[in-house]
Amino acid sequence: MHMANEKETVELENAAVVDEQVHANPEHLEDETTQDEEKSYAHLNKAELLEEAMQLSNETSFRKVDTTLRLLKQEMDRLNKEEREEALAKFKEANNGAEEGFEHKQDDTTKKFFQQYKSLKDKKAKYFDDIEKKKAQSAKLKHEALAQLKTLVESGQTDKAAFEKLKEIQAAWRGAGQLPPQQAEELSLSYKALLDQFYSQKNIANELLDLDRQRNLVAKLEICDKAEKLSEIININEAIATLNKLHEEYKAIGPVPKDAQEDVWKRFKTASDQVYERKRNTVEEVKKQQQENMRLKQELCIKIEQYATFSTEKIGEWNTKTQEILALQAEWEKIGAAPREVAKDINKQFWTNFKAFFAAKTRFFEQIDAARQENLKRKIALCEKAEALSESSDWDTTADELKKLQNAWKEVGPVPDKEKEAVYERFKKACDLFFDRKRNRKANQDVEFDANYAKKVAICETIEAMVAAKEADMKKLEEQHVAFMAIGFVPRKHMNTIQDRFAKAVDDFLTNVEMTPLEKEKLKFSFQMKIYEGTPNAVRKVKDKEQVLRRKMNNLENDIALWKNNLEFFSQSKTADRLRKEFGAKIEEATKEVESIKAQIKMLQQLM
C-alpha cells in the first residue's frame, strides 16, 4: 500500500510542476496563434490618434495595447516634430534665422494623448505588480503550509486529528495560488517529500488510512466528473484554464486505494486528453482560417498596387481614389490574422502601397496649398493697395486705379478656404470705402474746405504775430509751416489768396532771421516751392524771380564794365588815386553781388 501511495504522489507532483509552469505566464490564456499585426496610423490626425488611444482603455490584452500604443506614439511624435519644425522655420524666417527665444508648446490634444499613454502604462504596471504580489502571497502561504506539514511530520502523530490537520494543510496548499515554475517545483518536491514521510511513518492506522484514501477517491472522482464536463465549454482557452486548475486540485489530493488508483487516473487522463485534442483541432482550424485570410489579403495587395503610382491634377479624382483605398483598408481590417511566417511580408506589401498613395496625395495638396498661399499673398497685396487708395480724394484717378485692382483681383486664382471670405471682405471694404466717399463727397466737401480755410487763416495770423514780435526762432516757423501744409483743400476762390498771404508771412518772418542773403533767398524760395507745390504759381514765381535776378545781374555787369573803362582816364586827374579807390570798391562790391546773384539763379534752377 505504501508503494502505491508513493507512486501516485510522484505522478501528481510532477503534473503540478508542469501546471505551475503553464500558469506562471500571465497571458497564458491567449491563443498561441494570435497574430499582432502592425496596423498603420500614418493617415490619422492628432484627434484621431487620441481617439484610438482612448479606445484601448477597455482592451484586455496588454500585448495588443503595447503594440498599438507604440505605433500611435510614433505617429504622434512625428506630427509633433513636423509642427515644431514648421513653427521653428517660421520663427527663424521672422527673426533673420535666429532660434533664440523660440518656444513650442504642446497643444491640448497632445497633452491628453500622453496622459492616456501614461494611464495605460500605469494600468499595465499595476496589473503585473498585482501578479507579483499574489505570487509573493502564494509563496508565503505555501511556505507556511510546508512549515505546518513539517511540524506535523516531526510530531510523529498519525491519529485522526493528525489526518484532519493534514487535510487543513492540503487545503491551504491548494488555496495558496500559483508560483513561478522553478520556485513551484522546489516547493512541490518538498511538499511531496513531507507527504511521503507522513504516510510512511510507523503506526499509521490502516483503517484511518483506508478511510482517507476512500475520501481521496471520492474527491478525485468528483474532479473526473468536472473534467468530463469540460466538453460543454465552447471556448477552448477557458476549458484549458479550468483543466489546469483541476490538475492542480488532483495533485494536491492524497493517494487513493491501490485497486482504484489506475482506473481513476486513466479516467482523469482520458478527460484531459479529450480537451487537449480539442485544442489541437482548434489550432488546425485556426491554421486553415489563416490560410484563407492570407489568400484574401493577397488579393487586396494586388488591388492596392495601382494606387501607389496614381497621379492626377484634379482634386475630385484624388478624393474619389481616397474613398476607394479607404474601402480596401476597411476590407483588410475585417480579415483576421495570416500565418505568422508570411504575416510580416504581406502586411508590409499592403501598407507600403497604402502609404505611397497618401504620400503622393499629400505632395499634390501641398502644391495646391502653396499655390493658394501665393494667391493669398497677391490678394493681400491688392488689399493693401486698395486700402492705401481708400482715403484718396483724387477721385477720378483713384477710381480708375481701383477698377484696375478689381480686374486684377478676378485674375488671381483661389486662396485657402479658411481665408477666402476674410480676404474678400477686406478688399471689398476698402473699395466700398472709397466709392462711398466719392458718392458723398459733394455733401461734405464745402464744409470741410471752409474749415480748412479757417485753419490756414489762423496759421497766417500766428506767423504775422510772430513777425510783429520780431520772432526769429526757425523751429517755430517750421512747426507752423508743417501744420499749414498738413491742412487739406480750401474753397477755390480763396486758394491763391491764402497761399500768397502765407508766403508773404514767411518772407516777412525770414527778414528777422540772421543769415547771408544767399541763404535767406534759398530758404525763402524753398518755402515758396513747398507752399505752391502742385500749382502753376510755383513755377511762375520762380521764373519771375529768375528774370528779376538776371536783369539785376546784367545791369551790374554793365556798370562794372563802365567803371573799369573809366579807370583808364583817372590817371590824368589830380584826384586819380581817390577815384581809383572809390571805383575799385564799387567794382569789388558789384562783382560780389553778381556772384551772389549767380548763386541765387543756380539755386532757383535746382528748385524748378
Buried (B, 14 or more C-beta within 10 A) or exposed (E): BEEBBBEBBEBBBBBBBBBBBBBBEBEBBBEEBBBBBBBBBBBBEBEBBBBBBBEBEEBEBBEBBBBBBEBBBEBBEEBBEEBBEEBEEEBEEEEEEEEEEEEEEEEEBBEBBBEBBEBBEEBBEEEEEEEEEEBEEBBEBBEBBBEBBBEBBEEEBBEEEBBEBBBEBBEBBBEBBBBBBEBBBEBBBBBBBBBBBBBEBEEBEEEBBEEBBEBBBEBBBEBBEBBBEBEEBEEBBEBBBBBBBBBBBBBBBBBBBBEBBEEBBEBBBEBBEBBEEBBEEBBEEBEEBBEEBBEBBBEBBEBBBEBBEBEEEEEEEBEEBBEBBEEBBEBBEEBBBBBEEBBEEBBEBBBBBBBBBBEBBEEBEEEBEEEBEEBBEBBBEBBEBBBEBBEBEEEEEBBEBBEEBBEBBEEBEEBEEEBBEEBBEBBBEBBEBBBEBBEEEEEEBEEBBEEBBEBBBEBBEBBBEBBEEEBBEBEBBEEBBEBBEEBEEBEEEBBEEBBBBBBBBBBBBBEBBEEEEBEBBBBBBEBBBBBBEEEEBBEEBBEEBBEEBEEBBEEBBEBBEEBEEEBEEBEEEEEEEEBBEEBEEEBEEBEEBBEBBEBBBEBBEEBE
